């Protein structure tokens, strides 16, 4: 009797392991990305004191 129970558990666990896995939840941001200020250029040297 116990062999049948063990065999049943083995079959159920093998069947459960072979099932198609559900895809992981995909993260979708709800807020837009923050606006980044554009990079500015360095001031150009124009003489002795700037």
N, CA and C atoms as an extended XYZ file, in Angstrom:
150
Properties=species:S:1:pos:R:3:atomname:S:1:resname:S:1:resid:I:1 pbc="F F F"
N         0.824       -1.193        0.000 N   UNK     1
C         0.000        0.000        0.000 CA  UNK     1
C         0.866        1.254        0.000 C   UNK     1
N         1.931        1.270        0.818 N   UNK     2
C         2.763        2.467        0.893 CA  UNK     2
C         3.528        2.690       -0.410 C   UNK     2
N         3.825        1.616       -1.151 N   UNK     3
C         4.515        1.781       -2.437 CA  UNK     3
C         3.623        2.516       -3.431 C   UNK     3
N         2.324        2.244       -3.373 N   UNK     4
C         1.397        2.934       -4.268 CA  UNK     4
C         1.310        4.426       -3.916 C   UNK     4
N         1.342        4.734       -2.637 N   UNK     5
C         1.284        6.137       -2.204 CA  UNK     5
C         2.542        6.869       -2.643 C   UNK     5
N         3.701        6.239       -2.437 N   UNK     6
C         4.970        6.848       -2.837 CA  UNK     6
C         5.000        7.026       -4.351 C   UNK     6
N         4.562        6.020       -5.095 N   UNK     7
C         4.519        6.123       -6.554 CA  UNK     7
C         3.572        7.238       -6.990 C   UNK     7
N         2.454        7.391       -6.297 N   UNK     8
C         1.521        8.479       -6.602 CA  UNK     8
C         2.152        9.842       -6.374 C   UNK     8
N         2.867       10.005       -5.259 N   UNK     9
C         3.553       11.276       -5.000 CA  UNK     9
C         4.626       11.554       -6.040 C   UNK     9
N         5.354       10.519       -6.448 N   UNK    10
C         6.392       10.696       -7.465 CA  UNK    10
C         5.768       11.130       -8.787 C   UNK    10
N         4.680       10.496       -9.182 N   UNK    11
C         4.030       10.855      -10.445 CA  UNK    11
C         3.450       12.265      -10.400 C   UNK    11
N         2.833       12.617       -9.282 N   UNK    12
C         2.267       13.960       -9.153 CA  UNK    12
C         3.376       15.004       -9.178 C   UNK    12
N         4.480       14.756       -8.494 N   UNK    13
C         5.564       15.736       -8.476 CA  UNK    13
C         6.238       15.842       -9.840 C   UNK    13
N         6.366       14.723      -10.561 N   UNK    14
C         6.946       14.765      -11.908 CA  UNK    14
C         6.025       15.528      -12.857 C   UNK    14
N         4.723       15.312      -12.739 N   UNK    15
C         3.762       16.030      -13.576 CA  UNK    15
C         3.801       17.522      -13.281 C   UNK    15
N         3.904       17.896      -12.007 N   UNK    16
C         3.953       19.308      -11.634 CA  UNK    16
C         5.240       19.964      -12.124 C   UNK    16
N         6.337       19.211      -12.122 N   UNK    17
C         7.613       19.773      -12.563 CA  UNK    17
C         7.641       19.995      -14.078 C   UNK    17
N         6.856       19.234      -14.814 N   UNK    18
C         6.868       19.343      -16.268 CA  UNK    18
C         5.888       20.379      -16.816 C   UNK    18
N         5.109       21.002      -15.953 N   UNK    19
C         4.143       21.989      -16.415 CA  UNK    19
C         4.861       23.223      -16.935 C   UNK    19
N         4.207       23.931      -17.840 N   UNK    20
C         4.770       25.156      -18.404 CA  UNK    20
C         4.832       26.215      -17.305 C   UNK    20
N         5.990       26.851      -17.200 N   UNK    21
C         6.174       27.876      -16.189 CA  UNK    21
C         5.486       29.169      -16.624 C   UNK    21
N         4.887       29.860      -15.669 N   UNK    22
C         4.263       31.144      -15.949 CA  UNK    22
C         5.362       32.191      -16.138 C   UNK    22
N         5.209       33.086      -17.110 N   UNK    23
C         6.239       34.109      -17.291 CA  UNK    23
C         6.276       35.048      -16.090 C   UNK    23
N         7.463       35.531      -15.783 N   UNK    24
C         7.612       36.453      -14.665 CA  UNK    24
C         6.916       37.767      -15.002 C   UNK    24
N         6.425       38.435      -13.984 N   UNK    25
C         5.774       39.717      -14.207 CA  UNK    25
C         6.782       40.709      -14.767 C   UNK    25
N         6.362       41.429      -15.789 N   UNK    26
C         7.237       42.405      -16.428 CA  UNK    26
C         7.005       43.756      -15.765 C   UNK    26
N         8.100       44.410      -15.362 N   UNK    27
C         8.001       45.713      -14.720 CA  UNK    27
C         7.727       46.768      -15.772 C   UNK    27
N         6.640       47.500      -15.591 N   UNK    28
C         6.295       48.594      -16.492 CA  UNK    28
C         6.198       49.855      -15.641 C   UNK    28
N         7.117       50.794      -15.859 N   UNK    29
C         7.061       52.009      -15.046 CA  UNK    29
C         5.801       52.809      -15.372 C   UNK    29
N         5.172       53.353      -14.339 N   UNK    30
C         3.943       54.117      -14.553 CA  UNK    30
C         4.225       55.603      -14.687 C   UNK    30
N         5.331       56.081      -14.120 N   UNK    31
C         5.682       57.494      -14.221 CA  UNK    31
C         6.746       57.665      -15.310 C   UNK    31
N         6.705       58.778      -16.041 N   UNK    32
C         7.737       58.984      -17.059 CA  UNK    32
C         9.102       59.195      -16.402 C   UNK    32
N        10.126       58.931      -17.168 N   UNK    33
C        11.487       59.096      -16.659 CA  UNK    33
C        11.746       60.569      -16.371 C   UNK    33
N        12.542       60.879      -15.352 N   UNK    34
C        12.821       62.284      -15.046 CA  UNK    34
C        13.584       62.951      -16.186 C   UNK    34
N        13.301       64.231      -16.386 N   UNK    35
C        13.956       64.983      -17.451 CA  UNK    35
C        15.331       65.395      -16.961 C   UNK    35
N        16.344       65.086      -17.749 N   UNK    36
C        17.719       65.421      -17.397 CA  UNK    36
C        18.122       66.632      -18.217 C   UNK    36
N        18.675       67.627      -17.539 N   UNK    37
C        19.118       68.816      -18.263 CA  UNK    37
C        20.253       68.444      -19.215 C   UNK    37
N        20.280       69.078      -20.396 N   UNK    38
C        21.342       68.751      -21.348 CA  UNK    38
C        22.710       69.206      -20.824 C   UNK    38
N        23.721       68.521      -21.263 N   UNK    39
C        25.083       68.850      -20.854 CA  UNK    39
C        25.496       70.134      -21.557 C   UNK    39
N        26.057       71.084      -20.808 N   UNK    40
C        26.506       72.342      -21.405 CA  UNK    40
C        27.984       72.260      -21.719 C   UNK    40
N        28.419       73.087      -22.649 N   UNK    41
C        29.834       73.102      -23.030 CA  UNK    41
C        30.606       74.002      -22.074 C   UNK    41
N        31.906       73.811      -22.005 N   UNK    42
C        32.747       74.658      -21.162 CA  UNK    42
C        32.860       76.041      -21.784 C   UNK    42
N        33.002       77.062      -20.954 N   UNK    43
C        33.186       78.395      -21.523 CA  UNK    43
C        34.492       78.479      -22.307 C   UNK    43
N        34.455       79.265      -23.357 N   UNK    44
C        35.629       79.393      -24.232 CA  UNK    44
C        36.535       80.496      -23.683 C   UNK    44
N        37.826       80.207      -23.648 N   UNK    45
C        38.793       81.205      -23.185 CA  UNK    45
C        38.861       82.326      -24.202 C   UNK    45
N        38.627       83.567      -23.733 N   UNK    46
C        38.601       84.692      -24.679 CA  UNK    46
C        39.578       85.810      -24.314 C   UNK    46
N        40.521       85.591      -23.466 N   UNK    47
C        41.486       86.621      -23.137 CA  UNK    47
C        42.073       86.409      -21.761 C   UNK    47
N        42.735       87.449      -21.289 N   UNK    48
C        43.436       87.339      -20.009 CA  UNK    48
C        42.486       87.130      -18.838 C   UNK    48
N        41.389       87.886      -18.774 N   UNK    49
C        40.481       87.781      -17.640 CA  UNK    49
C        39.118       87.233      -18.034 C   UNK    49
N        39.031       86.621      -19.118 N   UNK    50
C        37.826       85.914      -19.431 CA  UNK    50
C        36.893       86.532      -20.363 C   UNK    50
